[in-house]
Amino acid sequence: MKKLFLLAVFAIVGLGANAQVIVDETNINDLDIKYVELVGRNKLGFGKIKIIVDFGQELKIFKSQAIRSADGTKAAFNSMIDGLNFMEANGWEFVSNYVIPASSAEGESEVRYILRKVK
């Protein structure tokens, strides 16, 4: 009986939990927006990447567009797929992606992902 009661309590608490995707101290899940654009950044070429999120916000010089964890630190992902899985788990679905070609012979092309908020 206790197990059934605990299961019911966890289920009710889980229904009230809100997904959070924090960008520049703003939970974008609380905003009235439908689409976001994701760009992965990794300056060293290996290791974790940070994901930049464009949700139509004004760009400011000293403000970061990177996803932040609940404690305010920039979230690091193993790959873009890791980031896409994070976004999907927080109420966003993949729509499309496109490539921005490198601007020089040494540069790398950039892949951007468009996501839509699940209703």
Backbone torsions as a table, in degrees:
resi	resn	phi	psi	omega
1	MET	NA	-40.6	179.3
2	LYS	-62.6	-39.1	-179.8
3	LYS	-63.8	-40.8	179.1
4	LEU	-65.1	-41.3	178.3
5	PHE	-63.0	-46.6	179.3
6	LEU	-62.8	-39.5	177.9
7	LEU	-62.2	-42.1	178.8
8	ALA	-64.5	-41.3	178.8
9	VAL	-62.9	-46.9	179.5
10	PHE	-62.7	-37.2	179.1
11	ALA	-65.2	-42.4	179.9
12	ILE	-67.5	-43.2	178.0
13	VAL	-62.8	-40.3	179.8
14	GLY	-63.2	-33.1	178.5
15	LEU	-66.8	-31.1	-178.6
16	GLY	-85.7	-8.3	-178.1
17	ALA	-74.3	136.5	178.5
18	ASN	-104.9	141.1	175.1
19	ALA	-72.1	145.2	179.5
20	GLN	-131.1	125.7	168.9
21	VAL	-123.9	104.1	-174.4
22	ILE	-93.6	123.5	175.1
23	VAL	-130.9	120.8	-179.9
24	ASP	51.1	49.0	177.2
25	GLU	65.4	17.9	179.9
26	THR	-122.6	128.9	174.3
27	ASN	-80.3	104.2	-175.0
28	ILE	-67.3	-17.2	176.8
29	ASN	-69.3	-20.7	179.2
30	ASP	-87.8	-9.2	-178.0
31	LEU	-84.9	157.3	177.6
32	ASP	-88.5	70.3	178.7
33	ILE	-128.9	153.9	179.8
34	LYS	-107.2	-33.5	-171.9
35	TYR	-128.1	150.8	170.9
36	VAL	-136.8	160.2	175.7
37	GLU	-119.6	132.7	179.4
38	LEU	-110.2	138.9	175.0
39	VAL	-133.7	127.3	177.5
40	GLY	-87.2	137.8	179.1
41	ARG	-127.7	131.3	176.3
42	ASN	-149.1	99.5	-174.5
43	LYS	-71.5	-25.5	-176.7
44	LEU	-87.8	-17.2	179.7
45	GLY	89.4	-4.2	177.4
46	PHE	-151.7	167.4	179.1
47	GLY	84.8	-161.6	-176.5
48	LYS	-69.1	155.0	176.1
49	ILE	-120.1	156.3	170.5
50	LYS	-107.5	149.1	-177.2
51	ILE	-112.1	124.1	178.4
52	ILE	-90.0	136.2	-178.0
53	VAL	-118.9	123.9	174.2
54	ASP	-107.5	114.0	177.8
55	PHE	-116.6	17.3	179.6
56	GLY	95.8	9.6	-178.6
57	GLN	-73.7	158.7	173.9
58	GLU	-69.7	132.0	179.7
59	LEU	-83.3	129.0	-179.8
60	LYS	-119.8	146.6	-173.3
61	ILE	-58.4	-47.8	-173.6
62	PHE	-102.8	16.0	178.0
63	LYS	-107.6	138.1	-178.5
64	SER	-93.7	143.1	175.3
65	GLN	-98.1	7.4	-177.3
66	ALA	-73.8	150.3	174.2
67	ILE	-67.5	136.6	179.5
68	ARG	-115.5	150.2	176.0
69	SER	-80.6	175.0	-177.4
70	ALA	-59.4	-29.2	-179.8
71	ASP	-86.3	3.2	175.4
72	GLY	94.5	-6.2	178.8
73	THR	-82.5	153.0	178.8
74	LYS	-64.7	128.4	179.5
75	ALA	-74.3	137.0	177.7
76	ALA	-112.8	137.4	-177.8
77	PHE	-119.3	152.6	178.6
78	ASN	-70.7	-31.3	-177.9
79	SER	-163.7	175.3	176.0
80	MET	-65.0	-34.4	178.0
81	ILE	-63.3	-38.8	175.2
82	ASP	-59.4	-44.2	178.2
83	GLY	-66.0	-40.5	177.4
84	LEU	-64.8	-39.1	176.2
85	ASN	-63.5	-39.9	176.5
86	PHE	-60.1	-46.9	-178.7
87	MET	-65.2	-41.1	178.6
88	GLU	-62.3	-39.8	178.9
89	ALA	-68.0	-17.5	-179.0
90	ASN	-109.7	22.9	169.5
91	GLY	96.6	20.3	179.3
92	TRP	-122.3	146.7	178.3
93	GLU	-125.0	146.8	179.7
94	PHE	-67.3	135.7	177.1
95	VAL	-113.0	-52.6	-174.2
96	SER	-163.5	168.7	171.3
97	ASN	-142.6	161.2	177.8
98	TYR	-150.3	162.2	-175.8
99	VAL	-112.6	134.9	170.4
100	ILE	-103.0	114.6	-176.5
101	PRO	-62.7	153.9	178.1
102	ALA	-62.2	143.9	-179.2
103	SER	-86.2	-12.0	177.6
104	SER	-142.0	169.4	-179.1
105	ALA	-63.5	-32.7	-178.7
106	GLU	-85.4	-17.7	-176.4
107	GLY	-74.3	166.8	178.1
108	GLU	-110.8	146.2	173.8
109	SER	-67.2	155.6	-178.9
110	GLU	-119.9	130.1	177.8
111	VAL	-102.3	130.2	179.0
112	ARG	-116.7	147.0	-175.5
113	TYR	-121.0	134.9	176.3
114	ILE	-103.9	130.0	179.3
115	LEU	-123.8	152.2	178.1
116	ARG	-120.1	140.5	177.3
117	LYS	-70.9	130.8	176.9
118	VAL	-77.7	134.8	-177.0
119	LYS	-79.2	NA	NA
